[in-house]
Amino acid sequence: MTSMKDKVILITGASAGVGAACAEHFASLGAKLSITGRNEERLNKIKVLCIEACNDESNILATKGDVTITEDLERIVTYTLQKFGRLDVLVNNAATLKTGGLQDTTMELYDSMMNTNMRSAFELSRLVVPYLKKTKGAIVNVSSVAGPRPFPKIMAYAVSKAAMDHFTRCLAQELAPDGVRVNSVNPGTVDTEMYVTNGIMTPEQFAEYKERQCGVHPLGRIASGKDVAQAVAFLASSESSFVTGTNMLVDGGRAGVTPHLVTKE
Ligand SMILES: NC(=O)c1ccc[n+]([C@@H]2O[C@H](COP(=O)([O-])OP(=O)(O)OC[C@H]3O[C@@H](n4cnc5c(N)ncnc54)[C@H](OP(=O)(O)O)[C@@H]3O)[C@@H](O)[C@H]2O)c1
């Protein structure tokens, strides 16, 4: 993997899961990081891990913030620029997940998921694009296999991810003349606490779920945070210099599975 030395990278949702794995991975590649999340205690733990990975405390900035609040996003961007003076990469990763089809998704829940998963990425991108144009930087959106494939039991989440995929494609077109690339990664199931944190499963239920999920991913396992982080780093780096507007599946073959034909007797 090419070095990300001195590249300045802003990662949302870095206090846990995929975002934390991205932060640690980028730190190990020499990047300067602005990491953010609402839970300050967990965010600071990830900050310590990043400092260990890069061996330079001055490379890591942690700012508490809620991505659904405009003032928080503005503060995160201001602090990032004050500390590092530039921005090379934005990773829009923060998201929330609730289950429900059409009838059991209240409009309040729908709004909350769209605001966290999609609106925040749109708003933060608006704030940082002027700086990414200066560095000919990149945006990597963390979407899901639920973007391109229908998942009716997590309807609002899937709709937010499909919106994110199209946002990725549209913004890639808009920013290509400025040399700014925009791509997404679309993971299958990842071994994070997302289902437990969002109250969808107990830790025991999640352990069983993970076992079952291994069977629906043709590679025979679910993703680690690092599997996703490595794909994010590729799309953030010059190694993907001619890639823009892509929704890159990181799903162990999950989305490619053709359901068996069901024949009725
Ligand atoms: N896990 C999977 O199976 C899976 C599969 C496909 C795609 N993904 C995608 O991967 C990304 C990361 O998911 P994950 O599995 O790492 O989930 P996670 O473990 O639940 O972490 C979610 C992160 O988002 C942050 N976050 C949530 N709401 C926020 C808000 N309003 N403001 C600021 N930060 C907020 C959380 O931080 P705080 O709680 O500290 O705010 C946390 O750092 C998401 O985009 C998700 O859709 C995950």
Ligand as a Chemical Component Dictionary entry (heavy atoms), coordinates in Angstrom:
data_LIG
# 
_chem_comp.id                   LIG 
_chem_comp.type                 NON-POLYMER 
_chem_comp.pdbx_formal_charge   0 
_chem_comp.three_letter_code    LIG 
# 
loop_
_chem_comp_atom.comp_id 
_chem_comp_atom.atom_id 
_chem_comp_atom.alt_atom_id 
_chem_comp_atom.type_symbol 
_chem_comp_atom.charge 
_chem_comp_atom.model_Cartn_x 
_chem_comp_atom.model_Cartn_y 
_chem_comp_atom.model_Cartn_z 
_chem_comp_atom.pdbx_ordinal 
LIG N1  N1  N 0  -21.451 -3.413 10.412 1  
LIG C1  C1  C 0  -21.927 -3.834 9.241  2  
LIG O1  O1  O 0  -22.314 -5.007 9.073  3  
LIG C2  C2  C 0  -21.971 -2.881 8.082  4  
LIG C3  C3  C 0  -22.301 -3.401 6.817  5  
LIG C4  C4  C 0  -22.345 -2.544 5.726  6  
LIG C5  C5  C 0  -22.059 -1.197 5.884  7  
LIG N2  N2  N 1  -21.751 -0.720 7.135  8  
LIG C6  C6  C 0  -21.484 0.716  7.229  9  
LIG O2  O2  O 0  -20.241 0.939  7.847  10 
LIG C7  C7  C 0  -20.272 2.204  8.520  11 
LIG C8  C8  C 0  -19.788 2.035  9.932  12 
LIG O3  O3  O 0  -20.640 1.098  10.595 13 
LIG P1  P1  P 0  -20.130 0.278  11.838 14 
LIG O4  O4  O 0  -20.486 -1.133 11.593 15 
LIG O5  O5  O -1 -18.746 0.657  12.178 16 
LIG O6  O6  O 0  -21.142 0.847  12.935 17 
LIG P2  P2  P 0  -20.922 1.206  14.476 18 
LIG O7  O7  O 0  -19.962 0.260  15.090 19 
LIG O8  O8  O 0  -22.286 1.331  15.045 20 
LIG O9  O9  O 0  -20.231 2.637  14.409 21 
LIG C9  C9  C 0  -20.962 3.729  13.930 22 
LIG C10 C10 C 0  -20.162 4.979  14.103 23 
LIG O10 O10 O 0  -20.965 6.084  13.669 24 
LIG C11 C11 C 0  -21.011 7.047  14.687 25 
LIG N3  N3  N 0  -22.273 7.771  14.686 26 
LIG C12 C12 C 0  -23.526 7.268  14.635 27 
LIG N4  N4  N 0  -24.427 8.251  14.672 28 
LIG C13 C13 C 0  -23.726 9.414  14.740 29 
LIG C14 C14 C 0  -24.081 10.786 14.813 30 
LIG N5  N5  N 0  -25.356 11.184 14.817 31 
LIG N6  N6  N 0  -23.091 11.704 14.870 32 
LIG C15 C15 C 0  -21.797 11.321 14.873 33 
LIG N7  N7  N 0  -21.387 10.050 14.808 34 
LIG C16 C16 C 0  -22.348 9.110  14.750 35 
LIG C17 C17 C 0  -20.784 6.264  15.984 36 
LIG O11 O11 O 0  -20.168 7.099  16.951 37 
LIG P3  P3  P 0  -20.835 7.630  18.309 38 
LIG O12 O12 O 0  -21.787 6.606  18.794 39 
LIG O13 O13 O 0  -19.652 7.887  19.169 40 
LIG O14 O14 O 0  -21.493 8.884  17.885 41 
LIG C18 C18 C 0  -19.768 5.227  15.544 42 
LIG O15 O15 O 0  -18.470 5.767  15.586 43 
LIG C19 C19 C 0  -21.716 2.702  8.427  44 
LIG O16 O16 O 0  -21.831 3.630  7.378  45 
LIG C20 C20 C 0  -22.499 1.437  8.115  46 
LIG O17 O17 O 0  -23.694 1.708  7.432  47 
LIG C21 C21 C 0  -21.681 -1.522 8.222  48 
# 
loop_
_chem_comp_bond.comp_id 
_chem_comp_bond.atom_id_1 
_chem_comp_bond.atom_id_2 
_chem_comp_bond.value_order 
_chem_comp_bond.pdbx_ordinal 
LIG N1  C1  SING 1  
LIG C1  O1  DOUB 2  
LIG C1  C2  SING 3  
LIG C2  C3  SING 4  
LIG C2  C21 DOUB 5  
LIG C3  C4  DOUB 6  
LIG C4  C5  SING 7  
LIG C5  N2  DOUB 8  
LIG N2  C6  SING 9  
LIG N2  C21 SING 10 
LIG C6  O2  SING 11 
LIG C6  C20 SING 12 
LIG O2  C7  SING 13 
LIG C7  C8  SING 14 
LIG C7  C19 SING 15 
LIG C8  O3  SING 16 
LIG O3  P1  SING 17 
LIG P1  O4  DOUB 18 
LIG P1  O5  SING 19 
LIG P1  O6  SING 20 
LIG O6  P2  SING 21 
LIG P2  O7  DOUB 22 
LIG P2  O8  SING 23 
LIG P2  O9  SING 24 
LIG O9  C9  SING 25 
LIG C9  C10 SING 26 
LIG C10 O10 SING 27 
LIG C10 C18 SING 28 
LIG O10 C11 SING 29 
LIG C11 N3  SING 30 
LIG C11 C17 SING 31 
LIG N3  C12 SING 32 
LIG N3  C16 SING 33 
LIG C12 N4  DOUB 34 
LIG N4  C13 SING 35 
LIG C13 C14 SING 36 
LIG C13 C16 DOUB 37 
LIG C14 N5  SING 38 
LIG C14 N6  DOUB 39 
LIG N6  C15 SING 40 
LIG C15 N7  DOUB 41 
LIG N7  C16 SING 42 
LIG C17 O11 SING 43 
LIG C17 C18 SING 44 
LIG O11 P3  SING 45 
LIG P3  O12 DOUB 46 
LIG P3  O13 SING 47 
LIG P3  O14 SING 48 
LIG C18 O15 SING 49 
LIG C19 O16 SING 50 
LIG C19 C20 SING 51 
LIG C20 O17 SING 52 
# 
